[in-house]
Amino acid sequence: MAIYARRHQEPEWRAQSLHIIEPADGAIVSLTVYVAPLGPGLFAAFGLPPVWSGPEA
């Protein structure tokens, strides 16, 4: 899961962290979270943009 965050009054959402969820037998068995400084830099490896403008209106 890719998490984007924005500062108050800014229109753009910036890469914040990546959350890797490992399911097994109907439960979550592992949760790995990559935060700054590493997390935002990993977005490109998954083809995700570093900045997101939000949903189209």
C-alpha positions as CSV (number, residue, x, y, z in Angstrom):
1,M,0.0,0.0,0.0
2,A,1.4,3.4,-1.0
3,I,0.7,6.3,1.4
4,Y,0.8,9.9,0.2
5,A,0.4,12.9,2.5
6,R,0.0,16.6,2.0
7,R,0.6,19.6,4.1
8,H,-2.3,21.9,4.9
9,Q,-3.3,24.1,2.0
10,E,-1.0,22.3,-0.5
11,P,-2.6,20.8,-3.6
12,E,-0.1,18.0,-4.1
13,W,0.2,14.8,-2.2
14,R,3.8,13.6,-1.7
15,A,5.2,10.1,-1.2
16,Q,5.3,9.3,2.5
17,S,5.6,5.5,3.1
18,L,5.1,2.0,1.7
19,H,3.3,-0.6,3.7
20,I,3.8,-4.2,2.7
21,I,1.0,-6.6,4.1
22,E,1.6,-10.3,4.0
23,P,-1.7,-12.3,4.3
24,A,-1.9,-16.0,5.2
25,D,-4.8,-18.2,6.3
26,G,-7.2,-15.3,6.4
27,A,-5.0,-13.2,8.7
28,I,-2.2,-10.7,8.4
29,V,1.0,-12.5,9.4
30,S,3.5,-9.7,8.6
31,L,3.4,-5.9,8.2
32,T,6.5,-4.1,7.0
33,V,6.5,-0.3,6.8
34,Y,9.1,1.7,4.9
35,V,9.2,5.3,6.0
36,A,11.5,8.3,5.3
37,P,14.1,8.5,4.2
38,L,13.9,5.1,2.5
39,G,10.2,4.8,1.9
40,P,9.5,7.7,-0.5
41,G,12.6,6.6,-2.6
42,L,11.0,3.2,-3.2
43,F,7.9,4.5,-5.0
44,A,9.7,4.5,-8.3
45,A,10.6,0.8,-8.0
46,F,6.8,0.1,-8.1
47,G,6.1,2.6,-10.9
48,L,4.5,5.1,-8.5
49,P,5.0,8.8,-8.9
50,P,6.7,10.8,-6.1
51,V,4.0,13.4,-6.2
52,W,0.2,12.8,-6.8
53,S,-2.2,15.6,-7.6
54,G,-5.2,13.8,-6.3
55,P,-8.2,12.3,-8.0
56,E,-9.6,13.9,-11.2
57,A,-12.6,16.0,-10.5
